[in-house]
């Protein structure tokens, strides 16, 4: 995906109320259960043989290779507590909003005589639920990362730089060269 899409996924995964299974057999059993008992589907998701999945489920194999362990953890985290994650996303999109923390290059298109040179800034800002809903809808629609960045830039522009319409009326913010970005519900 991209920086913002991955950050949205991490933020929704952080809303889990129970810890993810730790052992490889427990993780494999969870995946088989989430795939309605199909070891073939789990094997296809992980890129291993069906027999390997069956051995992990029975407990005959316990320690996966590093690459398989990483894929296994990623797939389990993707499916872990979907109702809790969807509830947290819905709450963020309707009531609480999201907090964005970023270090990125911000440039401006503004009235003549103002400083519009781009520079690195570190910003932590709460965005209203409307922007959270737009980000979630765009991610669900599978839009490219640049459109997600445009939505985040618009949110920061309106809330942080324009102070919700109280200043800098003609300002347009350009958001790029992202060093890091973290989102929280």
N, C-alpha and C positions, 0 to 999 in steps of 0.2 A: 504494500500500500504506500503510504507516505508518512511524513512526520505528523501531520494533524490526524490522519486516519488512525495511525498506530497509537497516538496519544489518546484518542477517543476510546479505543479498545482497551487500553491499559486502565483508563479511568473507570470504565464500566466494570472491568474485572476486579478493580479494587473495592467495589461495593459488596463483594461476596461476604456472606455472614458466617460461613464455615470454611475451614481450611481445605485446600485441594488435597486429594489422596497423595500420600508420600511415596509408597512403594510402587515399583513397576507392575506387579501383579494386580494391585488394587486399581491403579490407573487403567490397566488393560480391561479389567472387569467393568469399570465405569463406562469406558468407550463401547464395549460390547453391549452393555445395557442401553446406552443412549442410541445405539444403532439397531435396537429392537432384537438383540440376540444374534446378529449377523457377524460372525467372525470374518467372513469374506469381505464385507464392507469396511471393517476396521483395518484389515490387511491392506486393502487398496488405499485407504487414507494414509497409512503409515509407510507404505512402500515395502512391506515385508510379506512373507508367505502366510497363508492361512494357518498352517501348522505351527508357525512361530507364535502367532496370536493365541492359539489353543494351549500351547505350552506355558505361556505367561499366565493365562487364566487359571490353569490347574496348579500353578506354583512350581512347575518343574524348572522353569527359567526365572531368575530373579534379578539379574543385573544386566541391563541392556548396554549396547555400545553407546558411545557418546552421541553420535548422530541420531540414533534411534531414541535415546533418552530425551534429547532436545525436541524431536518431532512429537514424541509421546506427551511431553509436558505442554507443548504448544496446543496440541489438539484437545487435551483435557481442559486446559484453561479456556479454550474457545467455547466449550460446551458446558462449563461448570455453572450451575445455578442460573439458568436462563430467565426464570421468572423474577428473581431478585434483581438481575441486571436490567430487565425491561421496566420493572417498577421504578428503579432509580433513574433511568433515562426519562421515563414519563414524568416523574417528579421534577427533574431538572428542566424539562421542556415546558412545564406548565406552571411551576411555582418558584423553584429556588434558583434556577439559572446555573451557570458554570463559572469557575474561576480559571483564568488563563494566566499562566506564568511563562514568559518567553524572554529570550535574549535574541534580538533580530535587528536587522537594518531597516530603519524607517526613513522614508523620504516623503516629501510633501509637494503637492501642487497647490500653491496658495497665491494670495494677492501679491502684486509687485511690492518690493521693498522688504519682504520677509525672508527669513533664512529657510531655504528649501533643500539644502544639501543633506543627503542621507547620512545617517550615523547609527552606530550600534546603541541600542537602548535595552535596558532590562526593565520589563514591565510586569507587574502582577495586578490583574484587574478582574473584578467580578463583572460578568456579562449577563444581561437580563435573559429571562427564559425564552424570549422570541429568537435570540441568536442561537441559543442551545437547540431549540426546535429546528431551526434552519440547518444547523450543522448535522444533526441526527438524520433529518430527512435527506439531505444531500449525500451523506455517507451511505444510507440505505439504498439510494438510487444509483449508487456506484459512480458518482461524478469524479472527474480527475482531481488530483491534489491541488491544482492551481485554483479551482473553484472553491474548495474548502478554505484555502488561504485567503481568497477574496472575501468570503463570509466573515472569517476571523478579523481581517483587516477592517472591514466595514464596522464590525462591532467595536473594535478598539478605537476606530476613528470617531464614532458617535459618542461612546461613553468616556474614553480617556482624553482624547485630544480636543473634541468639541464640547466636552462637559455637558452632554445631552442637549445640545443646541444653545447653550448659554454663551458660547464664544466661538471664534474662528469659523464664521459662517461658510466661507468659500473654500475651506480646506479639504483636500483629498489626500488620503494617506496611501502610500505604496509600502507594502509589507513583503520583505524578501530576505534572502541570505540568512535563514533561520539557523542560529547556533544551537538552540534547544527550545523545546516547547512542551509544557506539561499542562494537562487539564485535570480538573477535579470537579466533582458534582457537589 
